[in-house]
Amino acid sequence: MDEKHVLITGGAGYIGSMLTGKLLQRGYRVTVLDDLLWGGEALLPYFTHPSFRFAKVNVTEPDAARPFFDGVDAVIHLAAIVGFPACQQVGPKVARLYNTEATRYMYDFANKVGAKRFVFSSTYSNYGIAANSDPVDETSALNPQSLYAETKIEAEQHLLAQGVGAPCAPVILRFATLFGVSPRTRFDLIINQFVLEAMTKGELIIYQRGYHRSFVHVSDTVEGIILALEADREKVTCEIFNLGSERGNMSKDQIVEAVARIVPRVAVQYKDLSFGGDMRDIRVRFDKIRSVLGFEPKVTVEQGIHEVHDAIRLGLIQDPLSPKYRTRPSSCSSAADLVEASAGDVAGAFCV
Ligand SMILES: NC(=O)c1ccc[n+]([C@@H]2O[C@H](COP(=O)([O-])OP(=O)(O)OC[C@H]3O[C@@H](n4cnc5c(N)ncnc54)[C@H](O)[C@@H]3O)[C@@H](O)[C@H]2O)c1
């Protein structure tokens, strides 16, 4: 799909801001629609690029979004209320409007203008707690533990219902929890936040100590999205892919040990606390994305910890406690209030 026009929703975010740069480098025209809930500085490096276009649009408002789809060849839909704390804060109505309804609008517009591909950003949160200790794959039962996962599953179902004959081919990517630095780094994700806590407080407070999660670097995620964008239609239409790698399946203890090896003098406290909404303990299989799309993540968790540590230590990120590095409200009752998000505590580290 070289030289084609890609529309990215949520392109100012953690993933989208890096993806935008990568697509421009590869010769795509890129339109970003984003309501800038967390600011827009991450897009400034591309602002004057001749193949870049930005519109401040809330994609839950179809009339505002529709005009930007003309001439679009593919859509990458990233915009969402991200993570279970944010979804809980805004409540089911708003969470469904942002994460489920808006996905329907975006897909319908893509289809109507003749776009050929719709890449949807879903999450391995959808698996919830596994029925046994076996790793989950794309055929495993979904057992969502949060409103966030419920909204993503509903959006997936709408896309899968389009069927393999759908002119605009939907592809669903269930991302592992991301880590690493991007133009809009997030510090409310477990690895990034552990590094920050270790550096700023000298201690880590760990909940759900032995629980496993799965992790993938933001730049590898971007590569995976591009593979899904460019793959032959028959390989991806109405297909679900877990995006990550088995070596990213790690317990919180292992993450803490890795952080402590790199950030010196860290005290660790363990607490037994549940969050009533996202008690995932999960190992994930990634055979499908490896065999079908040839996806092989390059960046290890250890490299990612070094990267985040260096970005803070060297002053490249000056105020990592700022709300602009989070996707999580402190107290809010509407989506607009999300911009009031406060600096995080470790409990927030589990949102993806
Ligand atoms: N980061 C992770 O670990 C992770 C894991 C699994 C899935 N995902 C999914 O990937 C996608 C991107 O995540 P991210 O980490 O980049 O999040 P992010 O919060 O950094 O980016 C989301 C972007 O979407 C924009 N946005 C939200 N609602 C919008 C709306 N209605 N209209 C226009 N713009 C809107 C925000 O302003 C923001 O720039 C999300 O759909 C998320 O659910 C992320």
Ligand as a Chemical Component Dictionary entry (heavy atoms), coordinates in Angstrom:
data_LIG
# 
_chem_comp.id                   LIG 
_chem_comp.type                 NON-POLYMER 
_chem_comp.pdbx_formal_charge   0 
_chem_comp.three_letter_code    LIG 
# 
loop_
_chem_comp_atom.comp_id 
_chem_comp_atom.atom_id 
_chem_comp_atom.alt_atom_id 
_chem_comp_atom.type_symbol 
_chem_comp_atom.charge 
_chem_comp_atom.model_Cartn_x 
_chem_comp_atom.model_Cartn_y 
_chem_comp_atom.model_Cartn_z 
_chem_comp_atom.pdbx_ordinal 
LIG N1  N1  N 0  -0.626  1.657  25.447 1  
LIG C1  C1  C 0  -0.972  0.402  25.691 2  
LIG O1  O1  O 0  -0.327  -0.328 26.486 3  
LIG C2  C2  C 0  -2.152  -0.208 24.968 4  
LIG C3  C3  C 0  -2.413  -1.577 25.160 5  
LIG C4  C4  C 0  -3.515  -2.132 24.529 6  
LIG C5  C5  C 0  -4.306  -1.366 23.694 7  
LIG N2  N2  N 1  -4.033  -0.042 23.525 8  
LIG C6  C6  C 0  -4.918  0.730  22.646 9  
LIG O2  O2  O 0  -4.133  1.482  21.726 10 
LIG C7  C7  C 0  -4.785  2.718  21.431 11 
LIG C8  C8  C 0  -3.832  3.879  21.625 12 
LIG O3  O3  O 0  -3.357  3.843  22.964 13 
LIG P1  P1  P 0  -2.276  4.873  23.499 14 
LIG O4  O4  O 0  -1.507  4.178  24.554 15 
LIG O5  O5  O -1 -1.567  5.495  22.348 16 
LIG O6  O6  O 0  -3.233  5.922  24.203 17 
LIG P2  P2  P 0  -3.140  7.530  24.275 18 
LIG O7  O7  O 0  -4.127  7.926  25.320 19 
LIG O8  O8  O 0  -1.733  7.964  24.425 20 
LIG O9  O9  O 0  -3.668  8.001  22.861 21 
LIG C9  C9  C 0  -5.030  8.070  22.554 22 
LIG C10 C10 C 0  -5.247  9.308  21.707 23 
LIG O10 O10 O 0  -6.612  9.295  21.300 24 
LIG C11 C11 C 0  -7.128  10.611 21.420 25 
LIG N3  N3  N 0  -8.583  10.475 21.589 26 
LIG C12 C12 C 0  -9.261  9.818  22.556 27 
LIG N4  N4  N 0  -10.579 9.906  22.338 28 
LIG C13 C13 C 0  -10.739 10.627 21.197 29 
LIG C14 C14 C 0  -11.863 11.035 20.439 30 
LIG N5  N5  N 0  -13.107 10.717 20.805 31 
LIG N6  N6  N 0  -11.651 11.755 19.329 32 
LIG C15 C15 C 0  -10.406 12.083 18.923 33 
LIG N7  N7  N 0  -9.305  11.726 19.597 34 
LIG C16 C16 C 0  -9.466  11.003 20.719 35 
LIG C17 C17 C 0  -6.423  11.202 22.618 36 
LIG O11 O11 O 0  -6.431  12.633 22.557 37 
LIG C18 C18 C 0  -5.025  10.612 22.478 38 
LIG O12 O12 O 0  -4.189  11.467 21.733 39 
LIG C19 C19 C 0  -6.022  2.772  22.319 40 
LIG O13 O13 O 0  -7.144  2.392  21.558 41 
LIG C20 C20 C 0  -5.737  1.748  23.395 42 
LIG O14 O14 O 0  -6.920  1.203  23.917 43 
LIG C21 C21 C 0  -2.972  0.554  24.130 44 
# 
loop_
_chem_comp_bond.comp_id 
_chem_comp_bond.atom_id_1 
_chem_comp_bond.atom_id_2 
_chem_comp_bond.value_order 
_chem_comp_bond.pdbx_ordinal 
LIG N1  C1  SING 1  
LIG C1  O1  DOUB 2  
LIG C1  C2  SING 3  
LIG C2  C3  SING 4  
LIG C2  C21 DOUB 5  
LIG C3  C4  DOUB 6  
LIG C4  C5  SING 7  
LIG C5  N2  DOUB 8  
LIG N2  C6  SING 9  
LIG N2  C21 SING 10 
LIG C6  O2  SING 11 
LIG C6  C20 SING 12 
LIG O2  C7  SING 13 
LIG C7  C8  SING 14 
LIG C7  C19 SING 15 
LIG C8  O3  SING 16 
LIG O3  P1  SING 17 
LIG P1  O4  DOUB 18 
LIG P1  O5  SING 19 
LIG P1  O6  SING 20 
LIG O6  P2  SING 21 
LIG P2  O7  DOUB 22 
LIG P2  O8  SING 23 
LIG P2  O9  SING 24 
LIG O9  C9  SING 25 
LIG C9  C10 SING 26 
LIG C10 O10 SING 27 
LIG C10 C18 SING 28 
LIG O10 C11 SING 29 
LIG C11 N3  SING 30 
LIG C11 C17 SING 31 
LIG N3  C12 SING 32 
LIG N3  C16 SING 33 
LIG C12 N4  DOUB 34 
LIG N4  C13 SING 35 
LIG C13 C14 SING 36 
LIG C13 C16 DOUB 37 
LIG C14 N5  SING 38 
LIG C14 N6  DOUB 39 
LIG N6  C15 SING 40 
LIG C15 N7  DOUB 41 
LIG N7  C16 SING 42 
LIG C17 O11 SING 43 
LIG C17 C18 SING 44 
LIG C18 O12 SING 45 
LIG C19 O13 SING 46 
LIG C19 C20 SING 47 
LIG C20 O14 SING 48 
# 
